[in-house]
Amino acid sequence: MAGEPAPPLRIGDNLVGYCAGVFGRDAYGEKRVEAIGCDWVIAREPDGQIRMYEGPPEYLCQFVVKGKR
């Protein structure tokens, strides 16, 4: 239904591609969420590289790959 908030970000969620650049300009691959804090998220790319986002985890909900939750 329109206007409903996105479900919360969860460990194990897959994030699509670039994610508006929040993981850095070289982080283009799909990422898997490995840890979540109140104002940070750690994700891992398929090649094993760790990426960190500093900000509200709720912002990343828009980048969750549908069907891979």
N, C-alpha and C positions, 0 to 999 in steps of 0.2 A: 504494500500500500504506500502511496506517495506520502512523503513527509515523515515517515517513520525513521528513527535513527538506525544507523548500521549496527549490526551485532558487534560486540566488543572484539578487539583483536585478541587472538589466542596463540599460544605456543603451538607450533606446527602449521600455522597458516602459511600459504605461499603467496608472495607478493609479486605482482607482475612488473617486469622490466625496470624501467628507469625510476619510477616512483617520484616523478617531478624533481629528481636530482637530490633528494634528501639524504641519500647514502653516498653521495659524491658523484662527480661528473663521469667517472669511469665505471660506475656500477649499473650496467645495462641488463644483466641477466636476471632471471627469476630468482627470488630469494626465499628462504624458509626461515620463519621467525623461530629463534632459539631461546630468547629471554626477553622479558618485559618488566620495566620498572615504572615508577610513577611519571617519569619524564624522559625515558630513553627506551630504545629497542635494539636488540642485537639480532642480526640476521646473517645467514650463511648462503653464499652463492654455490652453484653446482661444483665449481672447481675447488671448493673448500675455503675460499676467502671469506673472512669475517668482516661484516659491515656494521657500523653503529649509527643510529639516528638519535639525535638529542632533541626531544620535543615530546608533545603529548601523543601517546600511542594511538589515540582515537583518530588522529589525522591520517594514519596509514590504513584505516579500514576501507577507504575508497579504492585502495590498490590491491585488495585481496582477490586472488584468482577465484572466480566463481566456479563451483563444482569441485574445488580442491580443499575444502574446509574439513 
